[in-house]
Amino acid sequence: MRTNRLRTAVGATLAAALTALTAGCGGSPTGAAGGSNTNPRTLTYWASNQAGSGIEQDKKILAPELAKFERQTGIKVELEVVPWADLLNRVLAAATSGQGPDVLNIGNTWSASLQAGGSLLPFDDKTLAKVGGKDRFAPSALAATGAAGKDPAAVPLYSLAYGLYYNKQRFREAGIDKPPATWDELAAVGKKLTGDGRYGVALEGGNPVENAHHAFILGKQHGAAFFDAQGRPAFDSPAAVEAVKQYVDLMAKEKIAAPGNAEYGQNQSVKDFATGKAAMLLWQAAGSSLKVHGMRPDAYGVAPMPLQKTADRGDRAVTSMVAGINLAVFRGTDNLDGALKFVKFMTSTPEQKALNSAYGSVPPIVEAQRDPAFAGPEQAMQRAALDGHAAPLPQVPEESQFETLVGTAVKELFADAAAGRPVTTDSVKQRLSKAQQQMAK
């Protein structure tokens, strides 16, 4: 049911919404140019599902903070936590219909796409001053808030990077003394760890966004650029095909991921790792979710994502995209002043410490980054990746289409692998070519 629902949403919603957005005709919802203050006592807020253990955990984390905001301002925040597999489609539908929340979380990689549609409130200097000023934000995080040369479409809320989580006990039992540093090593180690109903690595193969991120990271390592210098899609280049095939081959060829992972789209891979069904996990800030699932911090290690070769440098040494969550305001909000108060509250230093500690992410607020709570191994790995081994996804209007179309192509390839159908260079190229052709429609 999840697969069918998502495919329907991608096919129907995106066809209309993305066309409007990238054509720059999305406009502002309900015809409002910059919001109003006709409903000053209430805010609606769409939060992304940050807790790998599920949206109920997000509600537990956010509820006391929203109550604190209500006590301070008298504004009640109506919260909805939206799963990642649905969030982009929901945002795009809201952008075209005008039926959206006042404030919402967006993936930072979507900023330029949503910015192009004009449905989000621009954070010009005057607006940024109302939420504390742009100098409070880390420059690298603020750079992922929209196209270069334009006012940010949102402000950073959580900074993230991918890493390799590994089960220390499973590694000891298999005689493995260190985490794999290359993909060849990961495949070899994964085979040692696969057997008796357990697998080497857990993947989220049914989640297009997750798939697109891994395609981008591996693409960088193979020398692929999914958009050329003129901003045209280049999804099916030989290097892109090689990158995607390498990722899908963790299931199709190496057999170190369970076939059932092809359907995972609601963070089930995090639970599989936490409960010992898989010995490795490729994820962003998984710590808090692993704890919820009963896995102690001393039971797992965190390492950089593997490279093709340890001697690789530059783009070929990229181990993560510049990941993160931004906080945006719909231009058509009927509580503009309240929305900006909420943005200021959520990006205040005390809230940044509380929220990023709860989620295991890194605060994009410079002052909050200095807190000792963010000096642990998981946060240190993420900061090291963001400081020198992370590349931003293209900040072009078509970026969200890239994530959806390429991510869905990878999802379909995982479905082929799970069903025992061959995944070949030709079949990967065909899927990516189809995705590229859909961009032109």
C-alpha positions, 0 to 999 in steps of 0.5 A, spaced: 500 500 500 505 504 501 508 503 494 502 504 491 500 511 494 507 514 493 507 512 486 500 515 485 502 521 489 509 522 485 505 521 478 499 525 480 501 531 484 508 532 482 506 533 474 502 539 476 505 542 482 512 541 479 510 544 473 507 550 476 513 551 481 519 551 476 515 555 471 515 560 476 507 561 476 506 557 483 504 564 486 503 565 493 497 561 496 491 564 497 493 570 493 496 574 499 503 577 497 506 577 504 502 574 509 497 577 514 495 577 521 488 576 521 489 570 525 494 572 531 492 567 536 494 560 532 499 557 528 499 551 524 506 547 523 508 541 519 514 538 522 518 533 519 519 526 521 526 527 525 526 521 530 527 515 526 523 511 531 517 514 528 512 521 529 510 519 536 517 520 538 517 527 534 511 529 538 514 527 545 520 532 543 516 538 540 510 538 545 514 541 551 517 546 546 511 548 543 508 549 550 513 553 552 512 558 546 505 558 547 506 560 555 511 566 552 507 569 546 500 566 547 500 563 541 497 556 540 501 551 535 497 546 532 503 541 530 503 535 524 509 531 524 509 529 516 513 522 514 519 524 509 516 519 504 510 524 504 513 531 506 515 533 499 508 531 496 505 535 501 509 541 501 508 541 493 501 540 493 500 546 499 504 550 494 499 550 488 493 549 492 494 555 497 492 550 503 498 549 507 501 551 514 503 557 517 510 554 518 513 548 516 520 544 515 523 543 509 529 539 506 534 544 505 536 541 498 529 543 496 530 550 498 531 553 491 525 549 488 520 551 493 523 558 492 522 558 485 515 557 486 514 563 490 510 560 495 515 561 501 516 568 505 523 570 503 528 572 508 531 578 506 535 582 511 529 586 514 526 579 515 532 576 518 533 581 523 526 580 526 528 573 527 535 575 530 539 576 524 543 572 519 550 572 523 547 567 528 547 562 523 553 558 520 555 560 513 555 553 510 548 552 513 545 559 511 548 557 504 543 551 503 537 556 504 536 557 496 539 559 490 545 564 490 544 571 489 537 571 492 534 572 499 533 565 503 527 561 502 528 559 509 532 559 515 537 553 518 534 549 523 538 542 524 544 541 520 546 533 518 551 529 515 551 522 513 555 517 517 556 509 517 553 506 524 556 499 526 554 494 531 560 493 535 558 486 538 557 484 531 563 486 529 567 483 534 563 476 533 565 476 526 573 478 527 572 485 524 577 490 528 575 496 524 569 499 520 570 499 513 573 505 509 572 503 502 565 500 499 569 494 497 571 493 504 564 494 506 561 489 501 566 484 504 565 485 511 557 485 510 558 478 507 561 476 513 556 479 517 550 476 513 547 469 515 542 466 520 537 471 518 541 477 519 544 482 514 550 486 513 547 493 512 540 496 512 537 500 507 531 504 506 530 502 499 523 504 498 524 512 500 526 516 494 529 521 498 534 517 501 535 513 495 537 520 491 541 522 497 546 516 496 546 516 489 548 523 489 554 521 494 556 515 490 555 520 484 560 525 487 565 519 488 564 516 481 565 523 478 558 524 476 554 531 476 546 530 475 546 537 472 551 540 467 554 547 468 548 549 464 543 546 469 540 541 464 539 534 467 544 529 466 541 523 470 544 517 465 551 519 464 556 513 465 558 515 472 551 516 474 549 509 472 555 506 475 554 510 482 547 508 482 548 500 480 553 500 486 548 502 491 543 497 488 548 492 488 548 492 496 542 488 495 542 485 488 549 483 487 553 483 494 546 480 497 548 484 504 541 487 505 535 484 506 530 484 500 525 486 504 529 493 505 526 494 498 519 496 501 522 500 507 520 508 507 518 509 514 525 508 517 524 501 518 532 500 517 534 504 523 530 499 527 533 493 524 540 496 526 538 497 533 535 490 534 541 487 531 537 484 524 543 488 520 550 490 523 551 497 519 546 503 517 548 509 513 544 514 516 544 521 519 544 523 526 541 516 528 543 516 535 537 518 538 532 514 534 537 508 536 536 509 543 528 509 543 529 502 540 533 500 546 540 500 543 545 504 548 550 509 545 556 504 547 553 498 543 555 502 536 560 506 533 560 511 528 565 512 522 565 516 515 561 513 509 566 509 505 570 512 499 572 508 493 579 509 495 582 511 501 587 516 497 581 519 494 581 527 494 576 533 492 569 531 490 571 523 490 572 524 497 565 526 498 562 522 504 555 526 505 551 531 502 550 538 506 544 535 509 539 539 514 532 541 515 530 548 514 524 552 517 520 556 512 514 560 512 508 560 507 507 567 504 500 566 505 500 565 512 494 569 516 499 570 522 505 573 519 508 576 526 506 570 530 510 565 524 516 570 525 516 569 532 516 562 532 522 562 527 526 566 532 524 562 538 525 555 534 532 558 532 534 561 539 540 558 542 536 555 548 531 551 543 537 549 538 541 546 544 534 542 546 532 540 539 539 538 536 540 534 543 534 530 542 535 529 535 543 528 535 543 533 529 548 539 529 545 546 531 546 551 525 546 556 530 554 558 532 553 560 539 549 553 540 555 549 537 559 551 542 555 547 547 559 541 550 553 537 548 555 537 541 562 534 542 560 527 542 562 522 537 556 522 533 556 530 532 564 530 531 563 525 525 557 530 522 561 536 523 567 533 520 563 531 514 560 538 514 567 541 514 570 538 509 567 532 506 560 534 504 557 537 498 551 541 497 546 538 492 545 543 486 541 549 488 537 549 482 529 549 481 529 542 478 532 539 485 526 537 488 524 533 481 531 530 481 530 527 488 523 524 486 525 522 479 532 519 481 530 516 487 524 513 485 528 510 479 533 507 485 526 505 488 524 501 482 531 498 481 531 495 489 524 492 487 527 489 481 533 486 486 528 484 491 524 480 486 530 476 483 530 480 477 537 482 474 540 489 475 544 490 470 548 496 467 543 497 461 537 496 466 540 502 471 541 506 465 534 505 462 531 507 469 535 513 469 534 515 462 526 515 463 527 519 470 531 524 465 525 524 460 520 525 465 524 532 467 523 534 460 515 534 460 
